[in-house]
Amino acid sequence: MPTRDQASYGNALSSNIFLNPAITAGMWNPFLAAIFKGNAEAQEGFGTIASECQEFMGHRLQEDITLMQRLAHCSTPDQVWSVYADFWQKAAEDYGKEFSAMAKLMQEVTSKMAQSATDEVRKTR
């Protein structure tokens, strides 16, 4: 059996409109809708970014394997030098392109999320 203090605390909690689920859900509905929509857009955007990153890493791993194969066929120091020079040249180009692609994807994701949040705020006014 609850003590007198516990009972009075429970009564105070049940009368608080912020803790009443029916009232709280109604008050926060526009806010929650914006959060869930933004979350879905964020998940989609970051899924795209993760996919791009995974594809790039797979491509670069294949380049690393190819490097080892090419080095295995080298018989002179000049050939080794040439293979490494080609490898690092290609790596610099690939990483530069990937950096640009990732920056563009991040800009698109943040822009969509900001636009969505702005639209939701305008709807509630």
C-alpha positions, 0 to 999 in steps of 0.5 A: 500500500502506498504511503500518503506521500507516494499517493499525493505524488501519484495524484500530482503526476496524473493531473499534470497535462504534460504527462497525460499521453492523450494531451501530450500526443496532440500537443506535440503532433506537428513537432513529432511529424517533422522529427519523423519525416526528417529522420526518414530523410536523414536515414535515406541520405546517409544510406546513400552516403554509406553506399557510396563509401562502400563502393569506393572502398571496394574499388580501392581495395581492388586497386590495392590487390592489383598493385600487389599483383603488378609488383609481383611481376616486376623484375627491376627497380625501375619497374617497381618505381613505375608501378608505385608511381602509377598506383599513387597517381591513381589513388590521388585521383580516386580520393579527390573524386571521392571527396568531391562526390561525398561533399556533394552528397552531404550538401544534398542531404543537409539541404533536403533536411533543412528544407523539410524542417523549414516546410514543417515549421511553415505548416505549423504557423 
